[in-house]
């Protein structure tokens, strides 16, 4: 439970200030009071990556007498097609939010050397089949670990307009990938390389200059269309040697929260407010070098 959350990254801090209490709960029964009445139920916020308390109470079904158990029980609920569709959309949005948040935090908590794109030769891999491309990627990762045992990576899929899948990734400690100059440059004049150790299709690789920018960029590949195709399947791959951001969660009363916001406004290089589900969250980006004591 918290209304302020601190994330410490190599590039600085991100502080999220919520206008209400947020937290994590697993079971609907956790939201019944002592009399069995419903309490506000948490919703997954696709922007914030946190469960947010909804301010409108959910209705619970009536009870009925079950002749088989001879007890009063909650009556079964019959969902119409529209309600089923709404629940499905909400589940996809929830899953998408979790994936984006995980990719963003993993990528930003680490430093990277290369941005790599991997596509597939249709004569070798059916890139329309998500299961097949995932299996091919996993086999390739297992192979490159032999030449680069300390490799660090986070890789995400993208579904092209054609329906084919390819992958983008951030890599480090990966000399075993055998980078070969392609003779071409990107729009900013940076040299583009090919990955010599990738034999399943085509590849491009560029050296990373702006760490903060590339970590935000890679999370944007997680789309609603991708989540629908890969629902209940793996949607990103991260090496086990990656760091997680240091996080701190606190609950502040209104006066202390306002004092914190005032200090953050003086230090922040970027401030963004997002309203979602009736909850307003303010993001503060604080550059590296601001010590803990200043909060």
C-alpha positions in Angstrom: 0.0 0.0 0.0 1.4 3.4 -0.9 0.7 6.8 -2.5 4.3 7.6 -3.5 6.8 5.2 -5.2 10.5 5.8 -5.9 12.4 4.1 -8.7 16.2 4.4 -8.7 17.9 3.9 -12.1 21.4 4.5 -13.4 20.2 7.6 -15.2 18.4 9.0 -12.2 15.1 8.7 -10.3 11.5 8.4 -11.3 9.1 9.3 -8.6 5.4 8.5 -9.0 2.9 10.5 -6.8 -0.6 9.1 -6.7 -3.7 11.1 -5.5 -5.0 8.0 -3.8 -3.7 4.8 -2.1 -2.7 2.0 -4.4 -1.7 -1.6 -3.7 -1.7 -5.2 -4.6 -4.4 -7.8 -3.9 -5.1 -11.2 -5.4 -8.5 -12.3 -4.4 -11.9 -10.6 -4.7 -12.8 -11.8 -1.2 -10.0 -9.6 0.1 -12.3 -6.7 -0.7 -15.2 -7.7 1.6 -15.6 -5.9 4.9 -16.5 -7.6 8.2 -20.2 -7.7 7.2 -19.4 -9.2 3.8 -20.2 -6.1 1.8 -18.0 -5.2 -1.2 -15.1 -2.8 -0.9 -13.5 -0.9 -3.7 -11.9 -3.4 -6.1 -8.4 -2.8 -7.7 -8.0 -2.2 -11.4 -4.8 -2.7 -13.3 -3.7 0.6 -14.6 -2.1 0.1 -18.1 -0.2 3.4 -17.9 1.0 3.2 -14.3 1.7 -0.5 -14.0 0.0 -0.6 -10.6 -3.3 -1.7 -9.2 -5.4 1.3 -8.5 -8.5 1.3 -6.2 -11.6 2.0 -8.2 -13.9 4.5 -6.4 -17.2 2.9 -7.5 -18.2 -0.3 -5.7 -18.9 -3.4 -7.7 -22.3 -5.1 -7.3 -22.4 -8.6 -5.9 -25.0 -11.2 -7.0 -27.9 -12.3 -4.8 -27.9 -15.6 -2.8 -30.0 -18.6 -3.6 -30.9 -21.9 -2.0 -28.9 -24.7 -3.5 -30.9 -28.0 -3.1 -27.8 -30.1 -3.7 -25.8 -28.6 -0.8 -28.8 -27.4 1.2 -27.2 -24.1 1.8 -27.6 -20.5 0.9 -24.9 -19.6 -1.8 -24.1 -16.9 -4.2 -26.3 -17.2 -7.2 -24.5 -17.9 -10.5 -24.0 -14.9 -12.8 -25.0 -15.2 -16.4 -22.7 -12.9 -18.5 -24.1 -11.6 -21.7 -21.8 -11.4 -24.8 -21.1 -7.7 -24.3 -20.0 -8.3 -20.7 -17.7 -11.2 -21.8 -16.2 -8.9 -24.5 -15.6 -6.2 -21.9 -13.9 -8.6 -19.5 -11.7 -9.9 -22.3 -10.6 -6.4 -23.4 -9.9 -5.6 -19.8 -7.8 -8.7 -19.3 -5.8 -7.9 -22.4 -5.2 -4.3 -21.2 -4.1 -5.7 -17.8 -1.7 -8.1 -19.4 -0.3 -5.4 -21.7 0.2 -3.1 -18.8 2.2 -5.6 -16.8 4.4 -6.5 -19.8 5.2 -2.9 -20.7 6.0 -2.0 -17.1 8.3 -5.1 -16.7 10.1 -4.3 -20.0 10.5 -0.6 -19.1 11.8 -1.2 -15.6 14.2 -4.1 -16.7 15.6 -2.1 -19.6 16.0 1.2 -17.7 17.6 -0.4 -14.7 20.6 -1.6 -16.8 23.1 -0.1 -19.3 23.4 -1.3 -22.8 25.8 -1.4 -25.7 23.8 -2.5 -28.8 20.2 -2.1 -30.2 19.6 -5.2 -32.4 16.7 -6.2 -34.8 16.3 -9.8 -35.9 14.1 -10.9 -38.7 13.5 -14.3 -40.2 14.1 -15.9 -43.6 10.7 -17.4 -44.6 12.6 -20.4 -46.1 14.0 -21.2 -42.7 11.3 -20.0 -40.2 7.6 -19.4 -40.6 7.5 -15.9 -39.2 3.7 -15.8 -39.3 3.7 -18.5 -36.5 4.4 -17.0 -33.1 5.2 -20.3 -31.5 7.8 -21.2 -34.2 9.6 -17.8 -34.1 9.7 -18.0 -30.3 11.2 -21.5 -30.4 13.8 -20.3 -33.0 14.7 -17.3 -30.9 15.2 -19.4 -27.8 17.4 -21.9 -29.6 19.5 -19.0 -30.9 19.8 -17.5 -27.4 21.0 -20.8 -26.1 23.6 -21.0 -28.9 25.1 -17.5 -28.4 25.5 -18.0 -24.6 28.3 -20.4 -25.5 30.4 -17.7 -27.1 29.2 -14.9 -24.8 28.6 -16.4 -21.3 28.2 -13.0 -19.7 25.8 -11.7 -22.2 23.0 -9.4 -21.0 19.9 -8.9 -23.0 16.2 -8.0 -23.1 14.3 -8.9 -26.3 10.7 -8.1 -27.3 8.7 -9.2 -30.3 7.0 -7.0 -32.8 4.2 -8.0 -35.1 4.5 -6.3 -38.5 1.6 -5.0 -40.6 2.1 -8.1 -42.8 1.5 -10.4 -39.9 5.1 -11.5 -39.6 6.9 -11.4 -36.3 10.5 -10.1 -35.7 12.4 -9.2 -32.6 14.1 -6.1 -31.1 16.6 -6.3 -28.3 19.1 -4.4 -26.1 22.4 -6.3 -25.6 25.6 -5.9 -23.7 28.8 -8.0 -23.2 28.1 -9.7 -26.5 31.3 -9.7 -28.6 30.5 -13.3 -29.6 27.7 -12.0 -31.8 30.4 -11.0 -34.4 29.3 -7.5 -35.5 30.1 -6.9 -39.1 29.9 -3.3 -40.7 27.2 -3.2 -43.3 28.5 -0.2 -45.1 25.3 1.7 -44.3 24.3 4.4 -41.8 21.1 5.3 -40.1 19.3 8.7 -40.4 21.7 10.2 -37.8 24.8 8.9 -39.5 25.5 6.1 -37.1 27.1 3.0 -38.7 24.8 0.0 -39.0 26.2 -3.5 -38.4 25.0 -7.0 -39.1 25.1 -9.8 -36.6 27.4 -12.4 -38.0 26.3 -15.1 -35.5 22.7 -14.8 -36.6 21.9 -17.3 -39.4 18.1 -17.4 -39.3 17.5 -14.4 -41.5 18.5 -10.7 -41.5 19.8 -8.5 -38.7 20.8 -4.9 -38.0 22.7 -3.6 -35.0 23.6 0.0 -33.9 25.6 1.2 -30.9 23.6 2.8 -28.2 24.3 6.5 -27.3 21.2 7.7 -25.4 20.4 5.0 -22.8 17.3 6.7 -21.5 15.8 7.1 -24.9 16.3 3.6 -26.1 14.9 2.0 -22.9 11.6 4.0 -23.4 11.6 3.1 -27.1 11.8 -0.6 -26.8 8.8 -0.9 -24.5 6.6 0.7 -27.2 6.8 -2.5 -29.3 4.5 -4.2 -26.8 1.1 -3.6 -28.6 -2.4 -4.7 -28.0 -2.3 -6.8 -31.2 0.8 -8.6 -29.9 -0.7 -9.3 -26.5 -3.8 -10.8 -28.2 -1.7 -13.2 -30.2 0.6 -14.0 -27.3 -2.0 -14.1 -24.6 -0.8 -16.4 -21.7 2.5 -16.8 -23.6 5.9 -15.4 -23.1 6.2 -11.8 -24.5 9.8 -10.8 -23.6 13.1 -12.5 -22.8 15.6 -11.1 -20.3 18.8 -12.6 -19.2 19.1 -13.6 -15.5 22.0 -11.3 -14.9 20.0 -8.1 -15.3 19.4 -5.8 -12.3 16.0 -4.6 -11.1 15.4 -1.0 -10.1 15.7 -0.1 -6.5 12.1 0.8 -5.3 10.7 2.4 -2.2 7.0 2.6 -1.4 5.7 5.0 1.2 2.4 6.4 2.4 2.5 10.1 3.1 -0.3 12.3 4.6 -1.5 15.2 2.4 0.8 17.8 4.0 4.0 15.7 3.6 3.0 14.7 0.1 2.6 18.3 -0.9 6.0 19.2 0.6 7.6 16.3 -1.4 5.9 17.5 -4.6 7.2 21.0 -4.1 10.8 19.7 -3.8 10.3 17.4 -6.8 9.1 20.2 -9.0 12.3 22.1 -8.3 14.5 19.2 -9.2 12.6 17.5 -12.1 13.7 17.6 -15.7 10.4 16.3 -16.8 6.9 16.1 -15.2 3.9 14.2 -16.6 0.4 13.7 -15.2 -1.8 10.8 -16.2 -5.5 10.3 -15.3 -6.7 6.8 -15.5 -9.7 5.2 -13.8 -10.4 8.3 -11.8 -6.8 8.3 -10.3 -4.3 10.9 -11.2 -0.6 10.0 -11.1 2.2 12.5 -11.5 5.6 11.3 -12.8 8.7 13.2 -11.9 12.0 12.5 -13.7 15.0 13.4 -11.4 18.5 13.4 -12.8 21.3 11.2 -11.2 23.2 12.9 -8.5 20.2 13.9 -6.3 20.8 12.1 -3.0 18.3 10.3 -0.9 18.5 12.9 1.9 17.0 15.6 -0.4 13.7 13.8 -0.5 
